[in-house]
């Protein structure tokens, strides 16, 4: 089961790419403008850092992220470098915003790269937290 404090931390994180900052359940006009041409698909904010919450070295995290980026590009997705950062700025993970992608493919990437959760952004610019399917079974 995902720790409630970790879930809350995900909800409070700023998900940043380019000049855009996303927050869970808060519509973002910049991401909507970017994604609307791809309706019904949206975008995905994802990292390969610290799989399933296991803290890795910076070097190992960077290698994992390189594999993730290569996979996203292989799938023909647009990829923008980004990062997730806690509200207090004490925690940060390099990440990617990628599009166009649907929820099903987003969940698959979440599983393939062993992430607790990813952020899916609908074509109307609304970010939502998608948990790894194993966590739905335990809640």
C-alpha positions in Angstrom: 0.0 0.0 0.0 1.3 3.5 -0.8 2.0 5.5 2.3 -0.6 8.3 2.6 2.2 10.9 3.3 3.9 9.9 0.0 0.6 10.2 -1.9 0.1 13.7 -0.4 3.7 14.6 -1.4 2.9 13.6 -5.0 -0.2 15.8 -4.9 1.8 18.8 -3.6 4.7 18.5 -6.0 5.3 21.0 -8.8 5.7 19.3 -12.1 7.8 21.6 -14.4 8.8 21.6 -18.0 9.8 24.6 -20.2 7.9 27.6 -18.7 5.0 25.4 -17.5 4.3 24.2 -14.0 1.7 21.6 -13.3 -0.2 20.9 -10.1 -2.5 17.9 -9.5 -6.2 18.8 -10.2 -5.4 22.4 -11.2 -6.1 23.1 -14.9 -3.2 24.6 -16.9 -3.9 26.7 -19.9 -0.4 26.3 -21.3 -0.6 22.5 -21.3 -4.1 22.7 -22.8 -2.9 24.8 -25.7 -0.1 22.3 -26.3 -2.3 19.2 -26.1 -5.6 20.2 -27.6 -4.5 19.4 -31.2 -4.0 15.8 -30.0 -7.4 15.3 -28.5 -8.4 12.7 -27.2 -4.8 12.0 -26.2 -3.1 14.0 -23.6 0.4 14.2 -22.1 2.4 12.4 -19.5 4.8 13.6 -16.8 7.1 10.8 -15.9 10.5 10.0 -14.4 12.5 6.8 -14.0 14.1 8.0 -10.8 13.9 6.0 -7.6 11.8 3.1 -8.8 8.9 2.1 -6.5 10.3 4.6 -4.0 13.7 2.9 -3.7 16.4 5.6 -3.5 19.1 5.1 -6.1 22.3 7.0 -6.7 22.2 10.1 -8.9 24.2 8.2 -11.5 21.8 5.2 -11.5 18.8 7.5 -11.7 20.3 9.4 -14.7 21.0 6.1 -16.5 17.4 5.0 -15.8 16.1 8.3 -17.1 18.2 7.9 -20.3 16.5 4.5 -20.9 13.1 6.1 -20.4 13.8 9.0 -22.8 15.1 6.5 -25.4 11.9 4.5 -25.0 9.7 7.6 -25.3 11.5 8.7 -28.5 11.3 5.1 -29.9 7.5 5.3 -29.5 7.5 8.5 -31.6 6.4 10.8 -28.8 7.4 14.4 -28.3 9.6 14.7 -25.2 10.4 17.8 -23.2 12.9 17.7 -20.3 11.4 18.6 -17.0 11.6 18.0 -13.2 9.4 17.4 -10.3 10.1 19.5 -7.2 8.6 19.5 -3.7 6.9 22.7 -2.5 9.8 23.4 -0.1 12.4 22.7 -2.8 14.2 20.0 -0.8 13.4 17.2 -3.2 13.8 17.1 -7.0 13.7 14.5 -9.7 14.6 14.9 -13.3 11.6 14.0 -15.5 10.0 14.3 -18.9 6.7 15.6 -20.3 5.8 13.5 -23.3 2.8 13.6 -25.7 0.6 12.7 -27.4 -0.3 9.6 -25.2 -3.4 8.0 -23.8 -4.0 6.8 -20.2 -3.5 3.2 -21.0 0.0 3.8 -22.5 0.8 6.1 -19.6 0.0 3.3 -17.1 2.1 0.8 -19.1 5.1 3.2 -18.9 4.4 3.6 -15.2 4.7 -0.1 -14.8 7.5 -0.6 -17.2 9.7 1.9 -15.3 8.5 0.8 -11.9 7.0 4.1 -10.7 4.6 4.5 -7.9 2.7 7.0 -9.9 2.7 9.3 -13.0 0.9 12.4 -13.9 -1.5 12.3 -16.8 -2.6 15.6 -18.4 -5.8 15.5 -20.4 -6.1 17.5 -23.6 -8.0 20.2 -21.6 -4.9 20.7 -19.4 -6.1 19.0 -16.2 -3.3 17.0 -14.5 -4.3 13.9 -12.6 -2.2 11.4 -10.5 -2.3 7.9 -11.9 -1.1 5.3 -9.4 0.7 2.1 -10.4 -2.1 -0.6 -10.7 -0.7 -2.6 -7.8 -1.6 0.2 -5.4 -5.2 0.1 -6.5 -5.4 -3.5 -5.3 -4.2 -2.6 -1.8 -6.2 0.5 -1.1 
